[in-house]
Amino acid sequence: MNSSSSSASGSAVGLTTRNHDRDLAGLTYVYPVLSRRAGGVSVGINLNPNNACNWHCAYCQVPNLVRGKAPEIDLARLEDELRGFLGDLIHGGWMARYVPEGLRVIRDIAFSGNGEPTSAAVFPEAVALAVRLRAEFGLSSVDVPLRLITNGSLMAQDRVQEGVRLLGEAGGEVWFKVDGGTADAVERINGVRLEPAQIARNLARCAQRCPTWVQTCMFRWDGEVPTAAEIDAYLALLEAAGIAALKGVLLYGIARQSMQPEALRLAPLSLDELEAIAERIRKKGLTVRVSP
């Protein structure tokens, strides 16, 4: 066992679906998450250990979030950590020590973390590294897909498109954040001023290179549910990107407390309220998976 896997097994506590602490494994770039949606362990790759993101989403659970981009990434360290942690998950006793029985399975390797992963200058190199190590451990693309969880705002950049293309060639998929359908809604929810047409173009670029799910968080803001007009604008954005090109929508609510100043303004929707929104999306011909 190398130093990376020793660190991973020495500092973690029992995993729960509510605890997404990026420091749980004691590593810089690699962390485990017990995913409520995937039903097992997601091996996270955090390319933003500086807590920097180019967006500021009102529901974000990252503490001490700052504006910015990923720092310089030590690819050798990332490789050492990912190899060591996968080795401990598969050949060591990490699962038995820290994961509840019945959930001791690797569900995916996901580029997520404490900011926008595609802001890393070496994003495509990091994807290639993950593809290579997955193969090294004999993990299949079907059983352990690679996922990118992104706000999609940098999708016009060549290096980001290259990383997404590599992900697609490796049988991976993208979860592309779309939380609102108007510039005002995006600014309020995500803390950036973007026109819907720009988001739709980036979503279309992404879907052309890799199977893409739209990931959408909906909630009450100051006690108010999303209006019919807001849902109409959201659906219009998806239509502009091309409904047929999308895998579907991952519609979810607030399950964990936001760590942002806007937290007091947010409250979860009920399952029935989320399902009513999902039904409107389904009528456009999209598959929808709901996670309250």
Backbone as a ProteinNet text record, in pm:
[ID]
protein_1_A
[PRIMARY]
MNSSSSSASGSAVGLTTRNHDRDLAGLTYVYPVLSRRAGGVSVGINLNPNNACNWHCAYCQVPNLVRGKAPEIDLARLEDELRGFLGDLIHGGWMARYVPEGLRVIRDIAFSGNGEPTSAAVFPEAVALAVRLRAEFGLSSVDVPLRLITNGSLMAQDRVQEGVRLLGEAGGEVWFKVDGGTADAVERINGVRLEPAQIARNLARCAQRCPTWVQTCMFRWDGEVPTAAEIDAYLALLEAAGIAALKGVLLYGIARQSMQPEALRLAPLSLDELEAIAERIRKKGLTVRVSP
[TERTIARY]
84.9	0	88.3	63.1	146	94	162.1	125.8	-12.3	-57	-188.8	-299.1	-292	-398.9	-393.3	-274.6	-266.8	-337	-315.9	-382.1	-531.8	-575.3	-718.4	-784.8	-718.7	-782.8	-761.7	-673.1	-640.8	-723.5	-782.6	-847.9	-996.9	-1052	-1193.1	-1277.9	-1401.5	-1500.6	-1608.3	-1707.9	-1811.5	-1878.6	-1894.7	-1958.9	-2109.9	-2170.5	-2315.5	-2351.3	-2477	-2519.9	-2528.6	-2526.9	-2536.3	-2399.4	-2295.6	-2162.7	-2082.2	-2064.6	-1986.1	-1857.4	-1799.6	-1676.8	-1563.5	-1505	-1398.7	-1271.4	-1257.1	-1137.1	-1149	-1257.7	-1287.8	-1178.3	-1113.6	-1010.9	-871.1	-856.1	-725.5	-635.1	-691	-614.2	-639.6	-557.1	-570.3	-673.9	-670	-752.4	-861.1	-848.2	-939.6	-1018.6	-1148.1	-1233.3	-1349.5	-1400.4	-1514.7	-1645.6	-1750.3	-1884.9	-1977.4	-2062.3	-2167.2	-2286.9	-2308.4	-2406.5	-2546.6	-2637.3	-2777.4	-2842	-2795.2	-2854.1	-2795.8	-2664.4	-2599.4	-2610.6	-2632.7	-2647.9	-2517.4	-2410.7	-2281.2	-2177.6	-2050.9	-1941.3	-1905.7	-1905.3	-1854.8	-1714.6	-1618.1	-1481.1	-1468.3	-1460.6	-1456.5	-1315.6	-1301.8	-1176.2	-1201.4	-1132.4	-1152	-1035.9	-1060	-957	-959.6	-1041.8	-1054.1	-1032	-917.4	-893.1	-879.8	-872	-866.8	-1005.6	-1112.6	-1251.3	-1288.9	-1230.2	-1255.3	-1344.8	-1444.3	-1536.6	-1569.9	-1597.1	-1635.2	-1783.7	-1858.6	-1998	-2011.9	-2127.8	-2160.6	-2306.2	-2327.3	-2463.7	-2517.4	-2639.8	-2698.9	-2707.6	-2720.3	-2739.6	-2609	-2495.1	-2366.9	-2329.7	-2284.1	-2247	-2098.1	-2022.7	-1879.7	-1859.9	-1795.8	-1770.1	-1655	-1657.2	-1549.6	-1528.3	-1637.4	-1630.6	-1580.9	-1488.8	-1437.6	-1449.8	-1447.8	-1449.1	-1309.6	-1304.9	-1176.3	-1178.5	-1060.9	-1048.1	-959.7	-948.1	-866.1	-720	-647.6	-505.5	-426.4	-296.7	-211.8	-224.8	-248	-272.6	-145.1	-110.9	2.4	-47.5	-30.3	-84.4	-20.5	108.4	173.8	109.5	77.2	10.7	-130.3	-201.6	-334.7	-329.5	-233.6	-221.7	-191.4	-100.9	-66	-185.5	-259.4	-375.2	-484.6	-513.3	-621.2	-584.2	-460.4	-417.3	-422.3	-372.6	-372.5	-511.9	-600.6	-735.5	-815.8	-804.6	-872.5	-819.8	-688.7	-631.2	-687.1	-704.3	-758	-906.4	-979.5	-1121.3	-1139.8	-1056.7	-1075.9	-1005.5	-882.3	-801	-778.9	-809.1	-788.3	-918.1	-916.4	-1033	-1110.7	-1088.7	-1152.6	-1304.6	-1359.6	-1505.7	-1563.5	-1500.8	-1553.5	-1546.1	-1444.5	-1429.1	-1523.4	-1550.9	-1615.3	-1747.4	-1787.9	-1909.3	-2012.2	-2136.7	-2239.7	-2257.2	-2285.9	-2308.8	-2424.3	-2409.4	-2510.2	-2480.3	-2383.8	-2345.6	-2197.3	-2135.9	-1991.1	-1958.8	-1987.4	-1961	-1920.4	-1823.8	-1783.4	-1881.9	-1947.5	-2050.1	-1997.2	-1899	-1843.6	-1715.9	-1646	-1535.6	-1579.8	-1592.3	-1658.4	-1569.1	-1555.7	-1490.8	-1593.6	-1578.1	-1670.4	-1588.4	-1626.6	-1541.8	-1586	-1487.4	-1514.9	-1517.5	-1540.5	-1546.1	-1570.7	-1550.4	-1573	-1450.7	-1462.8	-1345.7	-1284.5	-1365.3	-1310.4	-1225.4	-1220.8	-1134	-988.2	-960.9	-822.7	-755.4	-634.7	-562.9	-534.8	-520.2	-487.4	-610.7	-729.3	-851.3	-846.8	-812.6	-810.4	-706.9	-592.7	-491.7	-542.6	-618.6	-675.1	-778.1	-856.8	-952.4	-877.6	-773.6	-696.6	-635.3	-590.1	-532.4	-637	-755.8	-862.1	-902.6	-908	-940.2	-835.6	-708.3	-599.8	-601.8	-623.3	-622.9	-745.5	-857.5	-975.5	-945.9	-882	-845.3	-742	-647.1	-541.8	-600.8	-712.3	-775.8	-886.1	-898.8	-995.4	-1139.7	-1164.3	-1301.1	-1360.2	-1480.1	-1540.9	-1610.1	-1624.5	-1693.5	-1841.8	-1895	-2037.2	-2060.6	-1978.2	-1996.9	-1947.3	-1839	-1780.2	-1757.1	-1862.8	-1847.3	-1771.4	-1709.6	-1650.1	-1755.3	-1765.9	-1864.5	-1797.2	-1847.9	-1808.5	-1931	-1920.9	-2028.2	-1983	-2051	-2000.2	-2110.4	-2072.3	-2168	-2164.6	-2072	-2070.5	-2030.2	-1991.5	-1969	-1842.1	-1750.7	-1623.5	-1620.7	-1737.8	-1746.3	-1702.1	-1691.2	-1644.9	-1493.9	-1423.8	-1277.9	-1234.6	-1132	-1086.4	-1042.3	-969.8	-917.7	-1031.5	-1136.9	-1252.4	-1324.8	-1342.4	-1405.5	-1324.7	-1190.9	-1106.2	-1126.6	-1132	-1156.5	-1291.3	-1393.2	-1527.2	-1530.6	-1458.9	-1450.7	-1385.5	-1276.1	-1209.8	-1304.9	-1380.6	-1478.2	-1581.1	-1631.2	-1728.9	-1672.5	-1548.7	-1486	-1465.1	-1452.5	-1431.8	-1562.7	-1674.9	-1804.3	-1857.7	-1805.9	-1849.7	-1970.2	-2003.1	-2115.8	-2094.2	-2167.2	-2160.8	-2292.9	-2283.6	-2400.8	-2382.5	-2462	-2446.5	-2551	-2504.9	-2594.3	-2676	-2808.3	-2899.3	-3006.9	-3006	-3101.7	-3208.1	-3188.5	-3285.2	-3285.4	-3393	-3407.6	-3403.7	-3382.7	-3368.8	-3238.1	-3189.4	-3066.4	-3084.3	-3203	-3228	-3226.7	-3288.1	-3291	-3151.5	-3073.4	-2936.6	-2852.8	-2870.1	-2794.7	-2833.2	-2960.9	-3007.4	-2961.2	-2972.1	-2943.1	-2794.8	-2730.2	-2592.5	-2489.1	-2533.9	-2441.1	-2361.5	-2411.1	-2344.5	-2450.6	-2409.3	-2502.6	-2476	-2561.9	-2548.7	-2682.9	-2680.6	-2802.6	-2837.3	-2965.8	-3005.3	-2948.2	-2937.3	-2884.2	-2740	-2662.6	-2523.8	-2516.5	-2601.1	-2606.1	-2648.7	-2748.8	-2797.4	-2688	-2609	-2499.1	-2395.6	-2360.9	-2263.6	-2317.4	-2444.9	-2507.5	-2506	-2534.1	-2531.4	-2389.9	-2289.3	-2149.4	-2112.6	-2155.4	-2124.8	-2190.5	-2318.6	-2393	-2341.8	-2279.1	-2220.6	-2097.8	-2033.1	-1905.7	-1915	-2021.8	-2033.6	-2180.5	-2228.6	-2365.4	-2385.8	-2492.2	-2508.7	-2646.3	-2646.1	-2766.5	-2767	-2883.4	-2899.5	-2925	-2848.5	-2864.6	-2926.8	-3044.1	-3121.6	-3163.5	-3131.3	-3175.1	-3289.5	-3400.3	-3513.6	-3558.7	-3605.3	-3633.1	-3720.8	-3766.2	-3835.8	-3734.3	-3765.6	-3684.1	-3773.4	-3735.6	-3819.2	-3960.6	-3969	-4097.8	-4176.1	-4130.7	-4204.9	-4150.7	-4241.5	-4201.5	-4170.2	-4094.7	-4071	-4203.3	-4217.1	-4342.1	-4354.6	-4475.9	-4498.8	-4415.7	-4402.6	-4322.9	-4175.5	-4126.3	-3986.1	-3962.8	-4058.2	-4045.3	-4052.6	-4139.8	-4148.7	-4013.7	-3950.1	-3821.8	-3714	-3715.8	-3620.9	-3638.2	-3761.8	-3789	-3748.8	-3769	-3729.8	-3578.8	-3502.8	-3356.8	-3317.4	-3379.3	-3347.6	-3384.2	-3496	-3536.3	-3436.8	-3384.2	-3286.6	-3157.9	-3122.2	-3002	-3023.9	-3149.1	-3181.2	-3222.7	-3351.2	-3403.9	-3350.1	-3346.9	-3306.6	-3162.5	-3079.3	-2937.6	-2910.8	-3009.3	-2989	-3031.7	-2960.2	-2998.1	-3121.2	-3135.8	-3248.8	-3214	-3295.1	-3279.5	-3271.2	-3171.9	-3159.3	-3212.6	-3335.7	-3403.7	-3394.1	-3335.9	-3318.7	-3350	-3370	-3399.9	-3285.8	-3310.3	-3209	-3213.6	-3106.5	-3100.6	-3005.7	-2911.6	-2812.9	-2807.6	-2766.4	-2767.1	-2668	-2715.1	-2625.1	-2528.7	-2404.8	-2305	-2284.4	-2377.6	-2366.6	-2457.7	-2432.4	-2514.5	-2663.3	-2694.3	-2833.9	-2910.2	-2845.4	-2905.9	-3040.5	-3054.2	-3178.5	-3295.4	-3265.3	-3371.7	-3423.8	-3357	-3388.4	-3462.2	-3553.3	-3623.9	-3658.1	-3663.4	-3687.6	-3830	-3844.7	-3975.7	-4014.6	-4143.4	-4189.8	-4170.1	-4177	-4164.9	-4274.8	-4395.7	-4506.2	-4478.6	-4421.2	-4390.1	-4281.3	-4179.6	-4074.8	-4131.2	-4218.7	-4277.4	-4365.2	-4432.7	-4515.3	-4427.1	-4311.1	-4216.8	-4161.5	-4128.8	-4075.8	-4174.3	-4301.8	-4402	-4405	-4385.8	-4379.9	-4259.1	-4147.8	-4028.1	-4048.4	-4108.8	-4132.9	-4219.9	-4310.5	-4398.2	-4321.6	-4196.8	-4110.5	-4034	-4056.2	-3990.8	-3861.7	-3835.6	-3713	-3736.8	-3639.6	-3638	-3604.3	-3672.2	-3643.7	-3627	-3518.4	-3496.1	-3505.7	-3590.1	-3617.1	-3550.7	-3477	-3415.9	-3451.1	-3546.4	-3587.3	-3474.3
-119.3	0	124	217.6	336.8	442.6	556.7	659.4	715.1	717.6	773.5	689.3	556	471.7	463.3	473.4	474	595.5	711	832.9	821	759.1	746.2	663	556.5	467.1	510	605.1	639.9	751	836.7	955.4	960	866.7	873.2	820	866.4	812.1	748.9	684.3	619.2	713.2	667.3	749.3	749.5	864.4	874.1	954.9	944.6	1019.6	1168.1	1207.8	1349.9	1415.1	1335.4	1389.5	1384.1	1498.1	1506	1585.3	1572	1641.8	1598	1693.2	1659.1	1614.9	1642.1	1605.4	1468.5	1399.4	1276	1171.6	1164.4	1062.8	1114.1	1240.7	1294.1	1315	1325.7	1343.7	1482.8	1522.9	1655.2	1657	1557.8	1559.8	1452.4	1348.7	1234.3	1221.6	1199.1	1188.6	1094.1	1025.5	936.5	1006	970.3	1015.6	895.1	881.8	780.6	845.8	813.9	884.5	831.5	921.5	882.4	848.4	911.1	884.7	760.1	737.8	624.5	495.6	504.5	385.1	311.6	385.6	326.3	435.6	396.5	490.9	557	688.1	765.8	812.8	782.5	828.6	966.3	1068.6	1204.5	1250.7	1329.9	1396.6	1546.2	1609.5	1751.2	1830.5	1897.2	1979.5	2123.4	2148.1	2282.2	2277.1	2227	2221.6	2359.5	2463.9	2601.6	2660.6	2578.4	2624.3	2738.4	2739.9	2848.9	2802.9	2885	2854.4	2983.9	2972.9	3091.8	3124.2	3037.3	3064.3	3073.4	3121	3124.4	3081	2950.1	2897	2910.5	2957.4	2986.4	2862.2	2743.9	2620.9	2543.6	2601.2	2529.1	2492.9	2368.1	2321.2	2338.9	2402.7	2422.8	2540	2517.9	2628.7	2715.4	2840.5	2933.7	2939.6	2933.2	2940.5	3077.3	3079.6	3205.3	3204.9	3322.2	3334	3305.1	3231	3204	3075.1	3020.9	2899.3	2800.3	2682.7	2579.4	2622.5	2580.7	2611.9	2521.8	2538.7	2446.6	2307.3	2208.3	2072	1988.9	1918.5	1826.8	1691.5	1667.3	1544.8	1419.3	1425.9	1309.3	1274.8	1376.7	1352.8	1300.5	1357.6	1308.1	1160.5	1123.4	983.7	893.9	936.5	857.8	840.3	949.5	940.7	851.9	867.9	789.6	642.4	612.3	471.7	410.8	484.5	432.7	412.1	507.6	496.3	385.9	375.7	266.2	131.7	124.5	0	-39.2	58.7	28.6	-6.9	57.5	24.3	-118	-156	-283.8	-399	-374.9	-484.2	-473.3	-358	-338.4	-348.9	-295.1	-307.4	-179.7	-81.4	48.4	38.5	-36.4	-49.2	-106.5	-213.1	-278.1	-185.8	-100.3	-11.9	107.2	160.6	291.5	298.8	191.8	196.9	98.6	140.8	49	-71.8	-183.2	-306	-283.9	-337.5	-320.6	-206.3	-120.6	-7.4	-13.5	-128.7	-142.4	-175	-78.5	-93.7	42.9	43	167.7	195.6	309.4	342.4	428.3	514	597.1	663.2	725.2	815.9	950.6	1049.6	1174	1295.3	1375.7	1505.8	1604.3	1638.1	1729.3	1812.4	1816.2	1881.2	2019.4	2106.9	2234.9	2353.7	2329.9	2437.8	2380.4	2460.9	2416.4	2338.2	2206.5	2125	2159.8	2206.8	2236.7	2363.2	2435.2	2552.6	2513.9	2386.7	2340	2338.8	2396.8	2402.2	2264.3	2164.7	2028	1938	1996.2	1915.2	1796.2	1812.3	1694.5	1591	1635.7	1541.5	1463.6	1530.3	1463.3	1358.6	1390	1291.2	1170.2	1194	1083.4	997	1059.8	986.9	895.9	948	868.4	751.3	774.8	666.7	555.5	593.5	495.5	415.8	483.1	411.8	323	364.9	277.1	146.5	156.2	35.1	-46.9	19.5	-49	-138.4	-95.5	-173.9	-266.1	-275	-366.4	-326.4	-197.4	-148.9	-114.5	-160.5	-139.3	-4.6	46	173.8	162.6	41.2	21.4	22.2	-51.2	-62.3	60.8	121.5	237.4	347.3	416.1	521.9	641.7	716.6	844.8	953.1	1042.8	1150.2	1284.9	1383.6	1522.4	1597.9	1661.9	1745.3	1889.9	1965.7	2093.3	2196.6	2324.7	2429.2	2461.5	2402.5	2413.7	2548.1	2640.8	2777.8	2794.3	2696.7	2705.9	2614.3	2566.9	2467	2518.7	2647.6	2701.2	2688.2	2659.1	2649.6	2514.6	2517.9	2396.6	2288.3	2326.1	2224.4	2157.2	2232.6	2173.3	2078.3	2118.8	2029.8	1902.3	1913.7	1795.3	1700.9	1755	1671.8	1603.2	1675.6	1617.9	1511.5	1534.9	1434.8	1306.3	1318.6	1201.5	1126.8	1201.2	1141.2	1060.5	1119.6	1050.7	924.3	931.2	814.1	701.5	737.5	638.3	586.2	619.8	573.3	651.4	771.7	852.8	937.7	1025.2	1114.4	1243.6	1345.2	1476.6	1505.2	1562.7	1619.8	1771.2	1836.2	1976.4	2059.1	2151.8	2228.4	2331.2	2321.8	2426.9	2443.1	2555.4	2577.4	2681	2757.9	2861.1	2886.8	2946.9	2968.5	3112.9	3205	3347	3398.9	3509.2	3568	3609.1	3659.1	3701	3581.4	3469.8	3350.3	3292.9	3289.2	3237.8	3326	3456.7	3548	3530	3512.6	3497.1	3363.2	3256	3122.6	3089.6	3124.7	3081.9	3192.6	3315.9	3424.5	3472.7	3446.2	3493.5	3546.4	3636.8	3692.6	3626	3533.1	3461.8	3460	3483.9	3474.7	3328	3294	3155.5	3100.3	3183.3	3136.3	3088.9	3155.5	3115.2	2980.6	2963.1	2835.1	2724	2751.3	2651	2610.8	2707.5	2675.3	2585.5	2617.9	2535.3	2395.7	2387	2257.2	2173.7	2235.9	2164.6	2118.4	2204.6	2165.7	2042	2042.7	1932.2	1802.9	1810.2	1691.7	1633.3	1715.1	1665.5	1578.7	1595.9	1528.9	1417.3	1416.2	1317.6	1307.7	1188.1	1178.3	1272.7	1351.9	1461.8	1461.4	1462.2	1484.2	1628.7	1688.4	1819.8	1796.8	1865.4	1853.2	1982.2	1969.9	2088	2080	2184.9	2196.1	2297.2	2256.3	2347.3	2347.3	2463.9	2484.5	2608	2630.6	2755	2866.6	2983.6	3102.7	3202.6	3236.9	3323.9	3268.2	3137.3	3070.3	3043.6	3096.1	3084	2971	2891.2	2784.3	2845.4	2776.1	2826.8	2850	2962.6	2996.3	2920.5	2918.3	2854.1	2920.7	3053.3	3126	3088	3067.6	3026.5	2886.8	2798.2	2662.7	2668.1	2752.3	2768.9	2813.6	2910.5	2961.9	2854.4	2776.6	2665.5	2563	2527.5	2430.3	2486.2	2615.6	2678.2	2671.2	2685.8	2674.4	2533.4	2431.9	2294	2267.9	2322.7	2305.8	2373.4	2488.1	2558.4	2478.4	2403.4	2319.4	2195	2151.2	2032.6	1917	1898.6	1794	1656.7	1627.5	1494	1462	1564	1541.5	1510.1	1529	1514.7	1377.5	1326.1	1198.1	1213.3	1329.6	1352.5	1456.7	1463.4	1562.8	1493.1	1531.1	1487.7	1602.5	1589.5	1694.8	1662.6	1752.8	1724.9	1847.3	1821.8	1928.9	1950.2	2027.7	2057.7	1950	1869	1763.7	1800.3	1889.7	1930	2082.5	2131.3	2274.9	2349.2	2456.1	2545.4	2611.7	2632.4	2701.3	2845.4	2896	3030.6	3128	3258.7	3357.6	3349.8	3297.1	3288.9	3173.9	3094.7	2972.8	2997.3	3107.7	3135.1	3163.8	3192.3	3222.5	3096.2	2984.3	2862	2762.8	2687.4	2579.7	2472.2	2346.5	2239.2	2237	2186.5	2153.4	2014.6	1989.2	1854.9	1762.5	1633.4	1536.5	1558.2	1586.8	1610.3	1733.1	1836.7	1957.6	1930.5	1853.5	1816.6	1728.3	1636.1	1545.7	1622.9	1726.4	1807.3	1878.4	1928.8	1990.6	1885.1	1768.4	1660.1	1620.5	1621.2	1583	1682.5	1809	1909.6	1885.6	1846.5	1817.9	1693.3	1591.8	1466.5	1489.7	1584.7	1612.8	1666	1710.8	1754.8	1637.9	1519	1400.8	1361.2	1417.8	1389.2	1292.3	1203.3	1122	1209.5	1189.1	1268.5	1173	1193.9	1122.4	1222.5	1194.6	1287.5	1240.2	1330.4	1303.9	1418.9	1397.7	1506.8	1549
0	0	0	-91.4	-95.7	1.2	4.8	102.2	78.5	-48.8	-78.4	-18.8	-40.1	11.5	162.9	220.7	365.9	422.6	358.2	403.5	388.2	277.9	253.1	359.3	404.4	499.3	643.1	665.5	802.2	861.2	776.9	832.5	808.4	732.4	700.1	814	818.4	909.7	824	889.2	812.7	715.1	591.8	489.9	508.2	482.9	476.6	353.5	309.8	192.3	220.2	348.3	382.6	397.1	414.2	437.2	308.6	243	119.9	143.6	263.1	297.8	206	130.8	37.1	108.7	239.2	312.7	379.5	354.3	426.3	411.5	294.1	271.6	302.2	336.8	369.1	249.7	129.6	7.1	-50.4	-146.1	-206.6	-317.6	-406.6	-527.1	-530.9	-451.1	-459.9	-330.2	-342.3	-224.3	-252.5	-150.8	-169	-134.2	-206.2	-174.2	-178.9	-79.4	-84.1	-151.1	-277.6	-359.2	-336.3	-300.1	-281.6	-414.3	-523.3	-653.8	-718.7	-699.9	-766	-685.6	-554.4	-473.5	-448.7	-420.1	-392.6	-380.1	-390.4	-372.4	-504.7	-504.5	-616.5	-579.6	-666.1	-644.2	-708.2	-625.7	-675.4	-705.3	-809.6	-842	-831.7	-736.6	-708	-767.3	-879.2	-941.7	-889.5	-787.2	-728.5	-577.5	-531.8	-387.1	-323.5	-406.5	-355.6	-333.3	-348	-327.1	-420.5	-540.8	-634.7	-748.5	-780.3	-888.7	-962.5	-1091	-1167.2	-1151.7	-1083.8	-1049.4	-897.9	-854.5	-712	-698.4	-695.6	-688.4	-546.3	-536.2	-406	-318	-378.8	-302.8	-280.5	-317.4	-312.2	-168.6	-149.3	-15.8	15.8	-74.8	-51.4	45.1	160.3	252	200.6	237.1	199.9	48.3	-25.4	-170.9	-214.8	-312.1	-365.3	-517	-575.2	-720.7	-775	-884.3	-945	-1024.8	-1051	-1129.6	-1055.4	-1110.8	-1049.4	-1044.3	-940.7	-933.9	-1028.3	-1031.2	-1106.1	-1044.9	-1128.4	-1081.4	-1092.6	-984.7	-983.6	-1034.8	-1165	-1224.6	-1166.2	-1130.3	-1070.3	-935.9	-858.2	-729.5	-750.3	-846	-877.2	-914.8	-998.8	-1039.5	-920.2	-833.7	-716.2	-623.5	-602.8	-513.7	-571.2	-699.8	-759.6	-766.3	-802.1	-805.5	-665.4	-566.1	-429.9	-374.4	-401.6	-346	-414.8	-547.1	-617.5	-568.5	-545.6	-496.3	-361.3	-271.6	-139.5	-146	-236.2	-252.3	-303.2	-400.5	-468.9	-398.6	-353.9	-299	-148.3	-89.7	53	131.5	252.5	339.7	358.8	269.1	288.9	288.5	193.6	184.7	314.1	364.7	485	605.7	609.4	725	723	605.6	600.5	524.9	456.2	374.5	429.7	446.7	496.3	405	464.4	388.2	290.2	171.5	68	-26.6	10.7	-74.2	-110.4	-90.4	-110.2	-255.9	-340.6	-483.6	-538.8	-630.8	-696.8	-808.6	-803.9	-902.3	-1016.6	-987.2	-1093.7	-1045.8	-1138.8	-1109.7	-1164.9	-1076.3	-1115.4	-1095.5	-1200.5	-1189.6	-1135.7	-1009.2	-943.1	-846.2	-720.1	-621.8	-580.9	-553.9	-488.9	-583.5	-710.3	-807.9	-945.6	-1048.5	-1185.7	-1236.1	-1255.1	-1291.5	-1426	-1519.5	-1652.3	-1653	-1540.5	-1533.5	-1513.1	-1484.7	-1470.2	-1607.2	-1615.2	-1742.7	-1798.2	-1709.7	-1752.8	-1748.9	-1764.3	-1759.8	-1855.7	-1985.4	-2072.3	-2029.9	-1978.7	-1930	-1808.6	-1722.3	-1606	-1647.7	-1750.5	-1801.7	-1856.5	-1936.5	-1993.6	-1883.6	-1776.6	-1663.6	-1599	-1576.4	-1514.7	-1604.1	-1734.5	-1828.3	-1817.8	-1813.2	-1808.2	-1678.1	-1563.8	-1436.2	-1420.1	-1473.6	-1468.9	-1540.4	-1656.5	-1731.2	-1655.4	-1590.3	-1514.9	-1406.8	-1345.1	-1239.6	-1292.2	-1424.8	-1483.6	-1462.7	-1442.7	-1424	-1560.1	-1586.3	-1717.4	-1725.2	-1847	-1867.7	-1837.4	-1842.4	-1811.9	-1661.6	-1587.4	-1443	-1367.3	-1416.4	-1349.6	-1453.5	-1491.5	-1591.5	-1535.1	-1624.7	-1588.5	-1608.3	-1512.4	-1521.7	-1498.8	-1568.1	-1546.7	-1499.6	-1383.3	-1331.4	-1348	-1433.8	-1479.8	-1495.1	-1484.8	-1518.9	-1667.7	-1740.6	-1886.8	-1941.9	-1855.9	-1901.1	-1983.8	-1976.7	-2049.1	-2171.1	-2212.3	-2317.8	-2453.7	-2472.4	-2600.8	-2616.7	-2508.9	-2515	-2573.3	-2658.1	-2726.3	-2629	-2523.8	-2432	-2354.9	-2325.1	-2256.6	-2350.7	-2474.6	-2572.2	-2591.3	-2587.9	-2600.6	-2482.8	-2362	-2245.7	-2250.4	-2293.1	-2304.2	-2414.2	-2523.3	-2630.6	-2579.4	-2503.9	-2446.2	-2352.9	-2276.2	-2185.4	-2264.2	-2373.5	-2455.7	-2518.7	-2568.2	-2629.8	-2528.8	-2400.5	-2295.3	-2237.6	-2300.8	-2253.3	-2135.4	-2114.6	-2002	-2034	-1940.6	-1960.3	-1882.4	-1923.8	-1859.7	-1791.4	-1671	-1604.1	-1611.2	-1693.7	-1729.9	-1655.1	-1572.9	-1486.8	-1566	-1554.7	-1603.2	-1496.8	-1427.8	-1319	-1351	-1458.4	-1492.9	-1642.1	-1690.2	-1832.6	-1877	-1783.6	-1818.2	-1759	-1814.9	-1761.6	-1615.8	-1582.3	-1443.8	-1348.4	-1390.3	-1304.8	-1285.5	-1392.7	-1383.3	-1290.8	-1302.2	-1216.6	-1070	-1044.4	-905.8	-846.9	-923.3	-871.8	-878.3	-989.2	-1013.8	-999.5	-978.4	-951.5	-1070.9	-1191.7	-1314.1	-1409.2	-1496.5	-1594.6	-1728.2	-1766.3	-1892.8	-1963.7	-2093.1	-2171.2	-2198.9	-2201.7	-2228	-2358.4	-2460.8	-2589.1	-2576.1	-2491.6	-2470.3	-2398.3	-2298.1	-2226.4	-2321.4	-2405.1	-2500.4	-2598.7	-2645.1	-2737.4	-2670.9	-2547.7	-2476.8	-2448.5	-2415.9	-2393.1	-2520.4	-2633.5	-2761.8	-2795.2	-2771.7	-2795.1	-2712.7	-2588.5	-2498.7	-2546.8	-2580.8	-2622.1	-2752.6	-2835.7	-2960.2	-2935.3	-2820.3	-2792.9	-2690.7	-2611	-2504.1	-2463	-2430.1	-2379	-2260.8	-2266.6	-2171.6	-2107.3	-1974.6	-1895	-1846.6	-1844.8	-1782.1	-1633.6	-1549.9	-1405.1	-1352	-1291.6	-1252.7	-1107.1	-1032.3	-893.7	-887.5	-828.1	-811.3	-666.5	-620.4	-479.3	-463.6	-340.9	-308.1	-285.3	-337	-311	-238.2	-116.6	-33.1	-21.4	-12	6.7	-119.4	-233.4	-357.9	-444.8	-501.1	-592.7	-729.5	-815.2	-950.9	-1022.8	-1090.3	-1157.9	-1289.6	-1343.1	-1472.8	-1582.2	-1574.3	-1673.5	-1664.3	-1543	-1525	-1580.7	-1559.9	-1616.4	-1768.9	-1822.5	-1968.5	-2025.8	-1962.4	-2010.8	-2002.1	-1896.2	-1879.7	-1992	-2020.6	-2127.6	-2264.2	-2284.4	-2410.9	-2429.5	-2321.4	-2330.9	-2374.4	-2313.9	-2351.4	-2497.6	-2541.1	-2681.7	-2774.9	-2735.1	-2818.4	-2832	-2727.3	-2732.6	-2817.9	-2826.8	-2905.2	-2815.8	-2798.6	-2710.3	-2749	-2878.2	-2924.3	-2890.2	-2871.3	-2843.9	-2696.9	-2609.3	-2465.9	-2416.2	-2315.3	-2254.6	-2166.8	-2105.1	-2017.6	-1913.8	-1809.3	-1703.6	-1568.8	-1489.5	-1351.2	-1265.2	-1221.6	-1146.3	-997.5	-922.8	-780.9	-696.3	-568.4	-475.3	-378.9	-276.1	-175.6	-68	-62.7	38.1	152	124	224.1	231.7	346.4	373.2	284.9	222.6	149.4	247.3	199.8	281	235.2	154.4	99.1	175.1	162.3	233.5	198	78.4	34.7	100.4	182.9	236.9	303.2	374.8	446.7	353.3	226.6	130.3	61.5	84.5	12	99.8	37.5	106	2.6	43.9	-52.8	-103.9	-225.4	-280	-231	-225.3	-190.5	-309.9	-284.7	-393.7	-496.6	-451.3	-545.4	-632.5	-573.7	-651	-753.9	-715.3	-810.9	-922	-885.4	-985.8	-1084.1	-1037.3	-1127.4	-1230.7	-1186.6	-1280	-1375.2	-1321	-1404.2	-1513.5	-1480.7	-1580.5	-1695.4	-1666.1	-1773	-1863.6	-1802.7	-1881.2	-1967.2	-1908.9	-1982.3	-2105.9	-2097.4	-2211.5	-2331.7	-2308	-2418.3	-2479.9	-2425.2	-2480.9	-2411.6	-2293.2	-2221	-2106	-2083.8	-1964.4	-1845.1	-1733.4	-1612.9	-1493.6	-1419.9	-1295.8	-1182	-1084.9	-975.1	-847.1	-782.6	-652.4	-558.7	-465.6	-376.5	-281.5
[MASK]
++++++++++++++++++++++++++++++++++++++++++++++++++++++++++++++++++++++++++++++++++++++++++++++++++++++++++++++++++++++++++++++++++++++++++++++++++++++++++++++++++++++++++++++++++++++++++++++++++++++++++++++++++++++++++++++++++++++++++++++++++++++++++++++++++++++++++++++++++++++++++++++++++++

